[in-house]
């Protein structure tokens, strides 16, 4: 019903503009990934800056490939979309993105230029060695892949290595994210430790490795992991951790903070770690697709989303960590009760000792052993085939039990939804 009402409202906006597409900005973003109150504020700000009227048509998606298909095959005229890193790479490689012209924005309101993080610039430059992705995209949110664990049942030394997910001691208590790309990368990094130490391969090379040999090695490891898996989950893993039904969950950092905070309220104590072997980082970013019809307003919208106060509001609403390097954003996350960590790689040399949550902002020594995932192109099908073989055609009985319990609890949770709307929501998207 909510979607139908939204589409009706979107149609009304288009009709009210009298068919003048230059007065409409079509934005396509992940669900629950923005403070929607900033949208009318953007419309007002845009009029103040340009003297022109704009109305935003805002739509959402839940799977990267759904968004990509609408643009690549359907030639949908979205002006701004927010794909994940590997989809940005795919769109860039396939000529589906428009170069960003932020020079057209006055310097005093050019928040991209003012607040760019050196780490983000470097990572986006690595997306495609021959085409600088910074010229076509602006990072929005980011995080790491690691392990959520119950500190009363799992020793920190045990969870310091990826090998823990096949430890028979925790059989039947391990939740694995149903996201083949985010599982493959960390496992391959674990399996290639000898080569990494010898320098015969780099982290970046591993993230581009779609060889049959490496896929077979990861598959063999995951078949051992499968024996102890409580469930392969899309979004219920963090919830099961808060209820004590699992003790280890391969998950994303944003979900980890949500789970840790929720669990503490009911006497379950969780933490999150990026294992010592290394892991992956992920990004979502704003881009202007090839078939966009309002490039000027799209450019201003992306810039507005990088204004520090808007960045902070979106972080507070969604629970994710912004890719902004603005000092105001860092200050909004300071907690004097935490130990200082080195974030100079992200915010610059003055951030070499800041008190923020290391789950949200990994210290430099952690980030140095993490790598950006890459698009495999046509070889993606090999990854999906391997994943299907590992999981098997049928889900485990326990998976169905968990799903049933989750839905049963949903009705109870709905009663408290309104009271918790202001609390941070931390959900990661489906990635293939």
N, C-alpha and C positions, 0 to 999 in steps of 0.2 A: 504494500500500500504506500509506504514511504517513497519507494522508487517511482510509482505511478504519479503520485502528487508532485514529485520533483520534475518529472518529464513534462507534466502539464504546465508547471510554472515556467520551465525552460521554453516551452512553445509560446507561452504568453509573452515572455520577454522578447522573443524574436518577432512576434506579431506587433508588439508595441513599438518596435524600432522601425516599423514600416518597411521591412525588408532591407534596411540599410545595414549591411554586414559590417561596415566600418565602425558602427557603434556597439557591436557585440564582441565580447571576448569569450571564447569557448575554452574552458579549462577542464582537463581530464586528470584526475588524481586518485590515489589510493583511498579506500574507505578509512574514516577516522584518522585522517592524516593532516588535519589543519584545524585551526580555530576558525570556524566559519564566520565568526563576527568580524574577522579582518577583511572579508570580501566587500561588504558595503563601504568599509573604510577606504579600501583601495579605489573604489569607484569615485568617492569624493576627492581623494588625494590626486587621482589622475586628472580630474577636472581642474583642480587647483594648479597643477603643474603644466597642463597643456591647453586648458580652456576648452577641451573637447569632452563630449558626453560618452560614457561607456557603461554598458551593463554586462555583468558577468553571468554566463551560463555555466554552472558548475556541475560536473558529473563525476562519478566514481567507478573504479574497477577493483577487482580482487585478485587478478592473475595477470602477470606481465604479458603473457602471450595473447590474452584477450585484447588488451590495448593495442599491441603490435599488429595483430591481424586486422583490426578495424582501420588502421592507418595504411599498412602495407598492401592489403588486399581490397579494402573498402574505400580507400582514399578519403577517409573522413577528414573534415577540415578543422580539426582541433587546432587551437592556436598555441596552447601550452599543455604539455603532458609531463608526467613525473615517473619515468621508468627506472629500473634498477641498473646497476653498473654494466652487467653483461648485455642488457638490452640496448643501453646507450651505445655500447660497442658495436652491436649488430646493426643498429640504425645508422651509425656513423659509417660503417663499412659498406652499407647498401645505399648510401646516398639519400637517406630519408630525413636528414636534418638540415636546417637553415643556419648559417653562421650567425652568431650573436653580435649585434652592433651596439655595444654599450657606450661607445664613443658618442653616440647620439644623445645620451643622457647628460645633463649638466653635471659638472664635477661635484657640486655641493650636495647633490642627491644621488651620486653614483655609489651606492652602498656595496656593490660588487667589488669595485676597485678599492674602496676604503677598508673592507673587512675580510678580504680573502685570506684564507689560512695557507701558509706555505706548504703544509703537509698535503692539503687537498689539491693544491695546484700541481704538486709533484705526482700524486697518485693519478690524477686525471690525465696528466701528460703520458703516463705509462699505459693507459688504456689502449692506445694505438700508437706505436713508435713513429709512424709516418704522418699521422694527422693528430694535431694537438686537440684533444677533446675539450680543453678549456675554452676553445674558440667556438664550441657548439653546445656546451652544457654548463650548468652551474649546480654544484652539489647542494642538496637540501638537508638530508639526514644521513647518519652513518652509524656503524657499530661493528662489533666483532662476533665471531662464533666461538663458543666455548662450552663449558659444562656447569650446569646448576647442580648443586649437591647438598644433601642434608648433613649438616656439620656434626650432628649427634650420632650418625650412623656410618659416615664415611670419613676416613682420616685424610687430612690435607695432602699427605705424602702419596696416598693411593690415587687421588684424583689429579695429581700433578702431571700425569701422563695419559695420553689417549688410550693406552693399553687397558685402562680401567674399565672401558665399556665392554670388554670381553672377559672380565674377571668373574669366574664362576661364583665367587663370594656374593656377588650382587645379582645373581641370576633371577629373573622375574621381577626385577625392581628398576630396570633401565628403560628410559623413554628416549626414542630416537626421532628427531625431526624428520617428517616425510618430505624432505627437500634434498634430492640426490646431489645437486651441485654443492650444497653446503656441508654435506657429509663426505663426499668424495675428496674435496680439497684437504681438510684436516687429516683424514686417514692416509692419503698419499704422502703428505708431509711427514707423518709418523713413520711410514714404511721406508722413506728415503733418507732417514737421518744419516746414515753412513755416507751417502753420496753428497749430502749437504755439508757435512763436516769436511769431507775431502775437497770440496769445491768443484766437483765434477758436474754439478747441477745447481741452479739457483732456485729460489722460491718462485720467482716469476716464471721460470721455465716449467716448473712443475704445474703451475696453474694453467699452462697452455698444453699440457701433456695429455693427449687423448689417444695414446698408443694402446694397441691391444694388450701389450704386456702389462702396462700400468693398470688398465681397467681390470684385467684378470687378477692382479695382485690385490687390488682394493676389494674386488668381489670375494676373493678367498677370505680376507680378513672379516668382511661383513657377514659372511656365512657363519663364522665363529661367533660373532656378536649376536646374530639372530637368536641363538639358543637362549639367551638371557633377556631378550627384549620383552618388556611389558606391553609396549604398544608403539606403532609407527604413527606419529601424530602430526596433524596439520596445525592445530592451535590449542589442543586441550592439555598438552604436556605440562605447561607451567601451572595450570590449575590443579592437576594431579599431584604435583610436587607440593603445593600448599596444603594439600589434604593428607600428606604423608603416605600416599599410595605408591610413590616412586622415590628412590633415593638418589638417582643420577638422571639428568636430562641433558642430552646434546641440544643446545638451544642458542638463541641470540641474546646479546647483552641487554637489550631493552626489555625483553621478556624476563630476564633474570632479575632485574631491579623490581619489576612489578611483582614477581613471585616472591622475592625476598621480603618485600614490604607487606604483602598480603598475608604471607605465612606467619610472620612475626605476630600479627594480630590474634592468631589462634594458637600460639605456642609451638609453632613449627619453625625451626631455624635453618635457613638456607644461606648459601654463599655461591659465588661464581668465580671460575678460574679459566684463564686461557692456558692450556697445558704447556709444559716447558718445551716440547718439540716445535711448537708454533701453530698457527691457525690462519684463518682468513679474515679479511675485513670486507664489509659491504657498504655500498653507497646507493642512495637514490638521488636523482638530480632532475632539475628543470631543463627542458629542451623545447625548441620550436620545430614542429614537424614540417616536412616538405610541403604539405598541402594546406598549411595555415593561411588564413585570409586576413588576419589583423596582426601583422608582425610588430607594428609600433606599440600597440597596447600590450602585446605579449612581452615585449622587452621591458616595458615599464612594470608589468606585473612581477616578473622575475626579480627585478631590482627591488621592488617594494617588499617582496618576501625575504629579502636579505637585510632589511632595516633592523637594527638591533632590537628595538622594542617589539617588533612583529615576530622576530625570531624567537625571543623569549616566550612570548604568548603561545606560539605554536608548540614549543617544547613543553610548556606547562600543560597544554591541552592534550597532546598526544603521548607524552612520556618518552619520546625519542630524543636523541641527541643531535642538535643542529650541527651542520658542517661549517658554520660561521666562525671566523677567527676574530670576531669583534671582542674587545676587552670587556665591554658591558655584559656580553653573554657569559664569559668566564666568571665575572664577579657575581652574576646571578646564581651560580652554582656553588659558590664557596661555602664550606661548612667548617668552622673553626675547630670542631671536635675531631675532624679527620686528620690523619697524618699527611704531611706535605709530600707531593710527588712532582716529578719533572715533566712538564707539558710544553717545554720550549719548542719541541718539534712542531707543535700544532699552533700555539699562540705567539711564538717568538721568544727571544732570550729572557725577557722579563718574567716569563712563566716557568722558571726553573725550579720553583718551590711553592706550589699552590695547594691549598687544602680543598680538594674536590673528590667526588666519588670515583675511585679507580675502575669501577665496573663501567661507568658511563664514559670516562676519559681514561683509557689505558695509559699507564706510565710509558715513557720512551723505551725502556728496556723490554716491555711487552710488545709494543708496536713494531719493534725492529725484527721480531720473529714472525710477523704476520704478512700476508700477501693478498693482493687483489685478485679476485676470481676473474676469469676471462670467458668470452663466448667461444664455443667450439664450432660454430657454424653447422655444417651438415653432420659432423660427428656427434652432435648432441643426441641423436637417435641412439647411438651406441651407449651413451650414458643412461638414457632412459630404459633401454633394453636390459642393461645390467641391473639396474635398480628393481625392475619388475621381476627378474629372476631371483634376486636376493629375498625380496618380500614374499614371493610366491603369489599364486593366483588368489588365494584366500587369506583374509586377515585372521589373526589368531583369535581364539575364543575370548581371551582377556581383552583384546582390542575392542570387541563388541561390548563386553561388560563395562569397560571404561566409558565408551560412547554412551551406553545406556545410563550409567550413573551421571554422566555429564548433563544429559538432557533432563534427567530427573531433577537434578539440582538447579537447572535453568529456571524453572518456575519459581523456586524459592528465591533465587538470586534476583529475579525481576522485581520482587517486592522492595528490594533495597537499592535498585538501580538509580532512582532519582536522588537518593541521599549520597550516592557515590559518583555522580556525574562530574564533580569537580576534581575527583582524584585522578591521578595519572593513569592513562591506559597505555599498555605496552604490548602491541601486537606486531608481529612481523608478517610480511606478505609471502604468498606462495611463490616459490621460485623453482624453475625447472632447470 
